[in-house]
Amino acid sequence: MLDVRRLRLLRELSIRGTLAEVAEALQYSPSSVSQQLALLEKEVGVELLRKTGRRVQLTPQAEVLVTHTAQLLETMEQAEADLAASLTTVTGTVRIAVFQSAALALMPDTLTRMATTYPEVRIEMIQREPETALHETWARDFDLVIAEQYPGHAAPRYPELDRVKLTTDAIRLAVPASDGGTAIRSLADTAELPWVMEPRGAASRHWAEQACRSAGFEPDVRFETADLQAQARLIESGNAVALMPDLVWTGRGTTARLLELPGKPHRTIFTSVRRSSVQRPAILAARETLAAAAAAVAGEDAR
């Protein structure tokens, strides 16, 4: 009988790439991970790892075990979900990964509602960029991810993860209330102005750059920050312009002028969980509560 814990270490190595990263993710020492994998090799009687420089590479036989381990972990998670569903109370921990504007606009209300309606569920939240968070949820670091998708920029997909739309929010051109007499009326009018954007690699950055290029200019990106609250302050203080999703302004308002863009583009916000855990009562409760919080925000925006 193969040891499931050792099989999981092998799968983690296939996902994370190095023994050190596996050790950090599972809170083991690198030497302990190495020893457990050596024992697994003895159990199966074939070579599983080969050294390539300072790294190790999985053999074809190891890849066979990884595939079966993934199926085994899904079955075990499904069994846990079915067991939890058989109980009369909703309990457990839900680890949520969420990007900044959703954390600010949706999570406070969600946490308050969860504490009231499902007091025995523990919610743990960590801020992550959506692309990273989707991968980490697939890798079992999180139970649920709140992610985003910009028009024409598809978020990564993993067969093991489902995808449920949570809400949408408009993307608008945000400019200072006083534009210094430049009379900004459209995206093209910002061609000579300083911009603030998220760092390169972010979906929002790529989308914003493409929008500016479609308007006939290359944006003068003088300021880079992943902190949308910092971006908002730069705009409101008259130091920059930006393309901002409406969710950023939830609960705080703004002195900036928000201008419609051609086609009225919207960002889609969705949740993803592993399909094997989708029926776990605590996850169902978290999704239900997130949907209620998103509906409340949409109602406020409509007013």
C-alpha positions in Angstrom: 0.0 0.0 0.0 1.5 3.3 -1.1 1.7 6.1 1.5 -0.7 8.9 0.5 1.4 11.6 2.3 4.5 10.7 0.3 2.4 10.6 -3.0 1.2 14.1 -2.2 4.8 15.3 -1.7 5.6 13.9 -5.2 2.6 15.8 -6.7 3.6 19.0 -4.9 7.1 18.7 -6.4 5.6 18.4 -9.9 3.6 21.6 -9.2 6.2 23.7 -7.4 9.4 22.6 -9.0 11.9 22.4 -6.2 12.2 20.6 -2.9 12.6 23.9 -1.1 9.3 25.2 -2.4 7.5 22.0 -1.4 9.0 22.2 2.1 7.9 25.8 2.4 4.3 25.1 1.2 3.8 22.2 3.5 5.9 23.5 6.4 8.4 20.6 6.3 12.2 20.8 6.2 13.8 20.2 2.7 15.7 17.3 4.1 12.5 15.7 5.4 10.8 16.1 2.0 13.9 14.5 0.4 13.8 11.6 2.8 10.1 10.9 2.3 10.5 10.9 -1.5 13.5 8.5 -1.2 11.2 6.2 0.9 8.5 6.4 -1.8 11.1 5.3 -4.4 11.8 2.3 -2.3 8.1 1.5 -1.9 7.5 1.5 -5.7 10.8 0.0 -6.7 11.6 2.4 -9.5 13.4 5.7 -10.0 11.2 8.7 -9.5 13.6 11.6 -9.5 16.7 12.5 -11.5 19.0 15.3 -10.7 19.4 18.0 -13.4 21.9 20.6 -12.0 20.6 21.9 -8.8 17.0 20.8 -9.5 15.3 17.4 -9.7 13.2 16.1 -12.6 10.3 13.7 -12.4 10.7 10.5 -14.3 7.9 9.2 -16.6 7.0 6.7 -13.8 6.7 9.6 -11.3 4.4 11.4 -13.7 2.1 8.3 -13.7 1.9 8.4 -9.9 1.3 12.1 -10.0 -1.7 11.7 -12.2 -3.2 9.0 -10.0 -2.4 11.1 -6.9 -4.4 14.0 -8.2 -7.4 11.7 -8.8 -6.9 10.2 -5.3 -6.9 13.7 -3.7 -10.0 14.7 -5.6 -11.8 11.5 -4.4 -10.7 12.2 -0.8 -11.9 15.8 -1.0 -15.2 14.7 -2.4 -15.6 12.3 0.5 -14.9 15.1 3.0 -17.5 17.3 1.2 -20.1 14.5 1.3 -19.4 13.8 4.9 -19.8 17.5 5.8 -23.0 17.7 3.8 -24.5 14.9 6.0 -24.2 17.0 9.1 -26.9 19.4 10.4 -24.5 22.3 11.1 -22.2 24.2 8.7 -18.7 24.2 10.1 -15.0 24.2 9.0 -12.5 26.6 7.5 -12.6 28.3 4.1 -9.4 29.8 2.9 -10.1 32.6 0.4 -7.7 34.3 -2.0 -8.9 37.7 -3.2 -7.6 40.7 -5.1 -7.5 44.1 -3.6 -10.6 45.9 -4.9 -12.8 42.9 -4.2 -11.2 42.6 -0.7 -12.2 46.2 0.0 -15.6 46.2 -1.5 -17.0 42.7 -0.8 -15.1 41.1 2.1 -16.1 43.3 5.0 -19.9 42.7 4.3 -19.2 39.1 3.5 -17.4 38.5 6.8 -20.1 40.2 8.8 -22.8 38.2 7.2 -20.9 34.9 7.6 -20.3 35.6 11.3 -24.0 36.2 11.8 -25.4 33.4 9.7 -22.7 30.7 9.9 -20.8 31.4 13.2 -19.1 28.0 13.2 -17.4 28.7 9.8 -13.9 30.2 10.0 -12.9 32.4 7.1 -9.2 33.0 6.4 -8.4 35.6 3.7 -5.2 36.4 1.9 -4.7 39.1 -0.8 -3.4 37.6 -4.0 -3.2 38.6 -7.7 -5.9 36.6 -9.6 -3.5 34.7 -11.9 -1.4 33.6 -9.0 -4.4 32.8 -6.8 -6.1 30.6 -9.4 -2.9 28.5 -9.6 -2.6 28.3 -5.9 -6.2 27.3 -5.5 -5.7 24.5 -8.0 -2.5 23.5 -6.0 -4.7 23.4 -2.8 -3.3 26.4 -1.0 -6.7 27.9 -1.0 -10.3 26.7 -1.0 -11.9 29.5 -2.9 -10.5 32.3 -5.1 -12.2 35.6 -6.1 -10.7 36.5 -9.5 -11.2 39.0 -12.3 -11.3 39.0 -16.0 -10.8 42.0 -18.3 -12.5 42.2 -21.7 -10.5 40.3 -24.3 -8.1 39.0 -21.6 -9.0 35.5 -20.5 -8.0 34.5 -17.0 -6.1 31.2 -16.7 -8.3 28.0 -16.7 -7.7 24.8 -14.8 -9.8 21.7 -15.5 -10.1 21.0 -11.8 -11.6 24.4 -11.0 -15.1 25.6 -11.7 -16.0 29.2 -12.5 -19.1 31.0 -11.2 -19.8 34.7 -12.1 -20.1 36.9 -9.1 -20.6 40.4 -10.5 -19.4 42.9 -13.1 -18.3 46.4 -12.8 -17.7 49.2 -15.4 -14.3 50.3 -16.3 -14.0 54.1 -16.7 -11.4 56.8 -17.3 -10.7 58.5 -14.0 -9.3 62.0 -14.2 -8.7 64.7 -11.6 -11.8 66.9 -10.8 -9.8 69.9 -12.0 -7.9 69.0 -15.2 -6.0 72.2 -15.4 -8.0 73.5 -18.3 -7.2 70.6 -20.6 -10.9 69.8 -21.0 -10.5 66.0 -20.9 -13.6 64.5 -22.6 -12.2 61.2 -24.0 -9.3 58.8 -23.7 -7.5 60.4 -26.6 -7.4 63.7 -24.6 -5.0 62.0 -22.0 -2.2 61.3 -24.5 0.1 63.9 -23.0 -0.8 63.3 -19.4 1.0 61.2 -16.7 -0.6 57.8 -16.1 -0.7 55.4 -13.1 -1.0 51.7 -13.8 -0.4 48.3 -12.1 3.0 46.7 -12.7 3.7 44.9 -16.0 2.2 41.4 -16.1 -1.1 42.4 -14.5 -4.2 41.8 -16.7 -5.4 45.3 -15.9 -2.1 46.8 -17.1 -2.2 44.9 -20.4 -5.8 45.9 -21.0 -5.2 49.6 -20.2 -2.2 49.8 -22.5 -4.2 48.2 -25.3 -7.0 50.6 -24.8 -4.7 53.6 -25.0 -3.0 52.3 -28.1 -6.4 51.7 -29.7 -7.1 55.4 -28.9 -4.0 56.4 -30.9 -1.2 56.9 -28.3 1.3 55.2 -26.0 0.5 56.0 -22.4 3.1 57.9 -20.4 3.2 55.5 -17.4 5.1 57.5 -14.8 3.7 55.7 -11.7 3.4 51.9 -11.1 1.6 50.4 -8.1 -0.6 47.4 -7.5 -2.3 49.3 -4.7 -5.5 50.7 -6.3 -6.1 53.0 -3.3 -2.7 54.6 -4.0 -3.7 55.0 -7.6 -7.0 56.7 -6.6 -5.1 59.2 -4.4 -2.7 60.0 -7.3 -5.7 60.7 -9.5 -7.7 62.7 -6.9 -4.6 64.8 -6.1 -4.2 65.8 -9.7 -1.0 63.9 -10.4 -2.2 61.1 -12.8 -5.1 59.6 -14.8 -6.0 55.9 -15.0 -8.6 53.4 -16.1 -10.3 52.2 -13.0 -13.1 49.6 -12.3 -16.1 50.9 -10.4 -15.5 48.6 -7.5 -12.6 50.7 -6.4 -14.9 53.5 -5.3 -17.3 51.3 -3.3 -17.8 52.8 0.2 -15.5 55.7 -0.3 -16.7 57.8 -3.2 -14.3 60.0 -5.1 -13.6 63.6 -6.1 -12.3 62.3 -9.5 -14.3 62.6 -12.7 -15.3 59.2 -14.1 -15.8 59.2 -17.9 -17.5 56.5 -19.9 -15.3 54.6 -22.4 -16.4 53.6 -25.9 -18.4 50.4 -25.8 -18.8 50.8 -22.0 -16.4 47.9 -21.1 -16.9 45.9 -17.9 -14.7 43.7 -15.8 -16.1 40.3 -14.8 -15.5 39.1 -11.2 -15.9 35.4 -10.5 -15.2 32.7 -7.9 -13.5 29.4 -8.5 -13.2 26.3 -6.3 -12.0 22.8 -6.9 -14.8 20.7 -8.4 -14.3 18.0 -5.8 -15.1 20.5 -3.0 -17.9 22.5 -4.6 -20.6 20.9 -2.5 -18.9 21.4 0.8 -21.4 23.3 2.9 -18.9 25.9 4.2 -17.9 26.7 0.6 -21.5 26.8 -0.5 -22.2 29.2 2.4 -19.3 31.4 1.5 -20.3 31.6 -2.1 -23.9 32.4 -1.2 -22.8 35.1 1.2 -20.4 36.6 -1.4 -23.2 36.8 -3.9 -25.4 38.6 -1.4 -22.6 41.1 -0.7 -22.0 41.7 -4.4 -25.7 42.2 -5.0 -25.8 44.8 -2.2 -22.9 46.7 -3.8 -24.6 46.5 -7.2 -27.8 47.9 -5.6 -25.9 50.8 -4.1 -24.2 51.6 -7.4 -27.6 51.5 -9.2 -28.9 54.2 -6.8 
